[in-house]
Amino acid sequence: MILFCCVLLVAPARADKEHFSVLTCSPGDEAYSLFGHTALRYVNAGKGIDVVFNYGYFDFDSPDFMWRFIMGDTDYWVGAVPFDCFIPEYAERGSEVAEQVLNLSPEQEARLLNALLKNTRRENRVFRYNYFSSNCTTKARDILLGSLGDGCTIAYNAAPASPSTLRGNLALKTAAHPWYAFGVDVILGSDIDREASREERQFVPSNLMSDFANASIVGKDGSRVPLVKATNIIARENKPAPAKSNFTPFNASLLLLIFTLVVMLCELRKKKTYWGWDILLMLMQGAAGCMILFMWIFSQHPAVDANYAIILLNPLALLLMPIMVYRIIRHKSPVLAWVQTAFVLLFFLSAVVGLQSYPAPLYFCALALLSRSLFHIYKERICELNIV
């Protein structure tokens, strides 16, 4: 068994008695580590055991990993490793590792240990990863709370400090990586904009740590004891701030809008139609729409369906693009420009009524498409400019 191997390799215990603790590691710079990590530590000084149970293992080199990850068909597993093998990875990348020593009774510790040992068996250790409800943090939380037994429950003694929606929590943790944040924001739908419960927000390790710091175990007789009896900082955060770049989605989309306006000004001055710019805009619009539609229909990832960004990033743009460009060149009625205008205005309406929260760069993209469509309507239907 994995645990026996760990006991053979483990270093002398650091605590003076048997206990469990929750380890919370601050975020790294890789995409998979931007939210941090949670694990459970078990120490038995009398037996020389100091082991970390970790629900965060995956095999990046497994066949078709990236495709299965995109499709939401990713399996993780739980393993037990010596504490001295777990800590260096996080210390080397400069992450803080905080330990919350749990105030469990011997019976609760025994139940939790047995449950963890059962989880680490080969036939039980693999689980289907879910970004919000079945990750390293929620799995550790669930097995811990499920082991309290004896009619015990958890009471939180302070309001959650985290943002009230899942999207808000995502934005907070990805703010230093704007392109990653933008991609996540576009691909996830309206489900993450609703008010999230405290438990749902605990998919973020720091949220769980904050909640546990103010939690009590309530016995069936109504007695209350703090869940955490001590907090230690095992490793201090020691890493440089992420390098900042001016090439952000916000700036890129703003430049897209400005360039679109410049193109239209040049068309008016030179009395020419740069329909190649329409092709580029609609290619980007349609390609993004195809990605959203594909994820909505086929991916098992949570919250990628009901994504109303597809109103703006519409795959129909790829089908309508040749017809629209042909009608522009031939000076025919700009019917499709009216269709494009209607979709963009519907996108703005969906934001106003709160159907979904969209990232700021999408509004600049929407303005670029709207201004382009209105320009074609203006020059062909209103002022009848002789632009070729």
C-alpha positions in Angstrom: 0.0 0.0 0.0 1.0 3.6 -0.6 0.9 4.5 3.1 3.4 1.7 4.0 5.9 3.1 1.4 5.4 6.6 2.9 6.1 5.4 6.4 9.4 3.8 5.3 10.5 7.0 3.6 9.1 9.6 6.1 11.3 11.9 8.1 10.9 12.3 11.9 7.6 13.8 12.9 7.4 17.5 13.5 4.5 17.6 16.0 4.4 16.4 19.6 1.3 14.3 19.2 -1.1 12.8 16.7 -3.1 15.3 14.7 -4.6 16.3 11.3 -4.1 19.6 9.7 -5.2 21.4 6.5 -2.4 22.7 4.3 -3.2 25.6 2.0 -0.6 26.6 -0.7 -0.8 30.0 -2.3 -1.0 30.2 -6.1 1.8 29.6 -8.6 2.2 31.0 -12.1 1.2 27.9 -14.1 -2.4 27.8 -15.4 -3.2 24.7 -13.2 -1.8 26.4 -10.1 -3.4 29.9 -10.3 -5.9 29.1 -7.5 -3.5 27.5 -5.1 -3.8 24.0 -3.6 -5.2 22.2 -0.6 -4.0 19.0 1.1 -4.5 17.1 4.4 -1.5 16.4 6.7 -1.5 13.5 9.2 1.1 13.4 11.9 1.6 10.6 14.4 4.8 11.4 16.4 4.7 8.1 18.3 4.9 6.1 15.1 7.1 8.5 13.2 4.5 9.3 10.6 4.2 12.6 8.8 2.2 12.2 5.6 0.3 14.4 3.2 -2.9 13.2 1.5 -3.1 15.1 -1.8 -6.1 15.1 -4.2 -4.2 17.0 -6.8 -2.4 14.4 -8.9 -2.8 14.1 -12.7 -0.7 12.8 -15.5 0.0 15.5 -18.1 1.7 13.0 -20.3 -1.2 10.5 -20.5 -2.6 9.9 -24.0 -4.7 12.7 -25.4 -4.5 14.6 -22.1 -5.1 18.1 -23.6 -8.1 16.9 -25.7 -9.7 15.1 -22.7 -9.0 18.2 -20.6 -10.8 20.4 -23.1 -13.7 17.9 -23.2 -13.9 17.8 -19.4 -13.0 14.1 -19.4 -10.1 14.5 -17.0 -9.3 12.1 -14.1 -7.3 13.1 -11.0 -6.3 10.8 -8.2 -5.4 11.0 -4.5 -2.1 9.9 -3.1 -0.1 9.9 0.1 3.4 11.2 0.2 5.9 12.1 3.0 5.6 15.7 4.2 9.2 16.3 3.4 8.5 15.3 -0.3 5.5 17.5 -0.5 6.8 20.8 0.8 9.8 21.4 -1.5 7.7 21.8 -4.6 5.8 24.7 -3.1 8.8 26.2 -1.3 10.9 26.2 -4.6 8.2 28.1 -6.5 7.9 30.6 -3.7 4.4 29.8 -2.6 3.3 30.2 1.0 2.2 27.1 2.8 -0.1 27.7 5.7 -1.1 24.9 8.2 -4.3 24.8 10.1 -4.1 22.3 12.9 -7.6 20.7 13.4 -9.3 20.4 16.7 -10.6 16.8 16.2 -11.3 14.2 18.8 -9.4 10.9 18.7 -12.5 9.2 17.3 -12.9 11.8 14.5 -9.2 11.5 13.7 -9.5 7.7 13.4 -12.5 8.0 11.1 -10.7 10.5 8.9 -7.6 8.4 8.7 -9.6 5.3 7.8 -11.5 7.2 5.1 -8.3 8.6 3.6 -6.6 5.2 3.6 -9.7 3.8 1.8 -9.5 6.6 -0.8 -5.8 5.8 -1.5 -6.5 2.2 -2.5 -5.9 1.6 -6.2 -9.6 0.8 -6.9 -10.8 4.0 -5.1 -8.1 6.7 -5.7 -9.2 8.0 -9.2 -12.0 10.6 -9.4 -13.5 12.7 -12.2 -12.2 16.2 -11.8 -14.7 19.1 -11.8 -13.4 22.6 -11.7 -15.9 23.9 -9.1 -17.2 20.9 -7.2 -14.6 18.1 -7.3 -11.1 19.5 -7.1 -8.3 19.1 -4.6 -9.9 21.5 -2.2 -13.5 20.3 -2.2 -12.4 16.7 -2.0 -10.3 17.4 1.1 -13.1 19.4 2.6 -15.8 16.8 2.0 -13.8 13.8 3.4 -12.9 15.9 6.5 -16.5 17.0 7.2 -17.9 13.6 6.4 -15.6 12.1 9.1 -16.9 14.3 12.0 -19.7 11.8 12.8 -21.7 11.6 16.0 -24.2 14.1 14.7 -21.6 16.8 14.5 -21.9 19.7 12.1 -19.9 22.7 11.0 -21.0 26.3 11.9 -19.3 29.3 10.3 -19.0 32.2 12.6 -18.4 35.0 10.1 -19.8 36.0 6.7 -17.7 34.8 3.8 -15.1 37.4 2.6 -15.0 36.0 -0.9 -16.9 37.5 -3.9 -20.5 36.4 -4.1 -20.4 34.8 -7.5 -18.1 32.1 -9.0 -17.1 34.5 -11.8 -16.1 37.0 -9.2 -13.8 34.5 -7.5 -12.3 33.5 -10.8 -11.6 37.1 -11.7 -9.9 37.7 -8.3 -7.5 34.8 -8.7 -6.7 35.4 -12.4 -6.3 39.1 -12.3 -2.5 38.9 -12.7 -2.9 36.8 -15.9 -5.2 38.9 -18.1 -5.2 36.7 -21.2 -6.0 33.6 -19.2 -8.6 35.5 -17.3 -10.2 36.7 -20.5 -10.3 33.2 -22.1 -11.9 31.8 -19.0 -14.4 34.6 -18.8 -15.5 34.2 -22.4 -15.8 30.4 -22.4 -17.8 30.2 -19.2 -21.5 30.9 -19.3 -24.2 32.5 -17.2 -24.3 29.7 -14.5 -21.3 31.3 -12.7 -23.0 34.7 -12.4 -25.7 33.6 -9.9 -25.2 34.0 -6.2 -23.0 31.2 -5.0 -23.3 29.5 -1.6 -20.4 29.5 0.8 -19.7 25.9 0.1 -19.7 26.5 -3.7 -17.1 29.3 -3.2 -14.9 27.0 -1.3 -13.5 25.6 -4.5 -10.8 28.2 -4.0 -8.3 27.1 -1.4 -7.9 30.5 0.2 -11.7 30.7 0.6 -11.8 27.4 2.4 -8.9 28.4 4.7 -10.6 31.6 5.6 -13.9 29.9 6.4 -12.2 27.2 8.4 -10.4 29.9 10.5 -13.8 31.1 11.7 -15.6 27.7 12.0 -16.8 25.6 14.9 -17.6 22.0 15.3 -21.1 21.7 16.7 -21.9 18.5 18.7 -25.2 16.8 18.8 -25.6 18.3 22.3 -25.1 21.8 21.0 -21.6 22.2 22.3 -19.1 24.1 20.1 -15.4 23.9 19.8 -13.2 25.7 17.2 -12.4 23.7 14.2 -8.9 25.1 14.0 -6.8 25.2 17.2 -3.6 26.6 15.7 -2.3 28.1 12.5 1.3 27.9 11.4 3.1 29.3 8.4 5.4 26.4 7.1 6.8 28.3 4.1 6.7 32.0 3.4 5.7 33.4 0.0 8.9 34.4 -1.8 8.4 35.0 -5.5 8.5 38.1 -7.7 5.4 39.7 -8.9 4.2 38.6 -12.4 5.7 40.6 -15.2 3.2 43.1 -16.5 2.6 43.6 -20.2 0.7 46.4 -22.0 -0.6 43.9 -24.5 -3.7 42.9 -22.6 -7.1 41.9 -23.9 -8.5 45.3 -22.8 -5.8 47.2 -24.8 -6.0 44.8 -27.8 -9.8 45.2 -28.1 -9.6 49.0 -27.7 -7.0 49.1 -30.5 -9.4 46.9 -32.6 -12.2 49.4 -32.1 -9.9 52.4 -32.9 -8.5 50.7 -36.0 -12.0 49.9 -37.2 -12.9 53.6 -36.9 -9.7 54.6 -38.8 -10.5 52.1 -41.6 -14.0 53.7 -42.0 -12.5 57.2 -42.0 -10.1 56.1 -44.7 -13.0 54.7 -46.7 -14.8 58.0 -46.6 -11.8 60.0 -47.7 -10.7 57.6 -50.5 -14.2 56.5 -51.5 -13.2 52.8 -51.3 -14.5 49.9 -49.4 -12.0 47.9 -47.5 -14.1 44.7 -47.4 -11.0 42.7 -46.3 -11.5 44.3 -42.9 -15.0 43.0 -42.8 -13.7 39.5 -43.6 -11.2 39.7 -40.8 -13.8 40.9 -38.2 -16.3 38.2 -39.2 -13.7 35.5 -39.2 -12.7 36.3 -35.7 -16.3 36.6 -34.6 -17.4 33.3 -36.2 -14.3 31.4 -35.0 -14.9 32.4 -31.4 -18.6 31.5 -31.8 -17.7 28.1 -33.1 -15.5 27.5 -30.0 -18.3 28.6 -27.7 -20.9 26.4 -29.5 -18.6 23.4 -29.5 -17.9 23.7 -25.7 -21.6 24.3 -25.1 -22.7 21.1 -26.9 -19.9 18.7 -26.4 -17.7 19.5 -23.4 -18.4 18.1 -19.9 -16.8 21.0 -18.2 -19.0 22.7 -15.7 -20.6 26.1 -16.6 -19.6 26.1 -20.3 -23.2 25.8 -21.4 -25.8 28.6 -21.3 -23.2 31.0 -22.6 -24.9 34.0 -24.0 -21.7 35.5 -25.3 -22.7 33.5 -28.4 -25.1 36.3 -29.2 -22.1 38.4 -30.1 -19.5 35.8 -31.0 -21.9 34.0 -33.3 -20.8 31.1 -35.6 -23.4 32.3 -38.1 -20.9 35.1 -39.0 -18.8 32.5 -41.0 -21.8 31.5 -43.1 -23.0 35.1 -43.7 -19.6 36.6 -44.3 -19.4 35.8 -48.1 -22.9 37.1 -48.7 -22.4 40.2 -46.7 -19.1 41.1 -48.5 -20.7 40.3 -51.9 -23.6 42.7 -51.2 -21.2 45.4 -49.9 -19.1 45.2 -53.1 -22.2 45.2 -55.4 -23.9 48.1 -53.5 -26.9 46.0 -52.7 -29.2 46.5 -49.8 -27.2 45.9 -46.6 -29.7 43.5 -45.1 -27.1 41.5 -43.3 -25.6 44.6 -41.8 -29.0 45.1 -40.2 -28.8 41.5 -38.9 -25.4 42.1 -37.4 -26.6 45.3 -35.8 -29.6 43.5 -34.3 -27.3 40.8 -32.8 -24.9 43.3 -31.3 -27.7 45.4 -29.8 -29.2 42.1 -28.4 -25.8 41.4 -26.8 -25.8 44.8 -25.1 -29.4 44.2 -23.9 -28.5 40.9 -22.4 -25.8 42.7 -20.4 -28.1 45.4 -19.3 -30.8 43.0 -18.0 -28.2 40.9 -16.2 -28.5 37.8 -18.3 -24.8 37.3 -18.1 -21.7 39.2 -17.0 -19.2 39.7 -19.9 -15.5 40.8 -19.8 -14.9 44.4 -20.7 -12.9 43.7 -23.9 -16.0 42.1 -25.4 -17.8 45.4 -25.3 -15.1 47.1 -27.4 -15.3 44.2 -29.8 -19.1 44.7 -29.9 -18.7 48.4 -30.6 -16.3 47.6 -33.4 -18.8 45.3 -35.1 -21.7 47.7 -34.4 -19.9 50.7 -35.8 -18.9 48.7 -38.9 -22.5 47.5 -39.6 -24.0 51.0 -39.0 -21.3 52.4 -41.3 -22.4 50.1 -44.2 -26.1 51.0 -43.6 -25.2 54.7 -43.5 -23.2 54.8 -46.7 -25.6 52.6 -48.7 -29.1 53.4 -47.4 -28.9 56.9 -46.1 -26.3 59.1 -47.7 -25.9 56.8 -50.8 -22.2 57.5 -51.0 -20.5 56.4 -54.1 -17.9 54.1 -52.5 -16.5 51.2 -54.5 
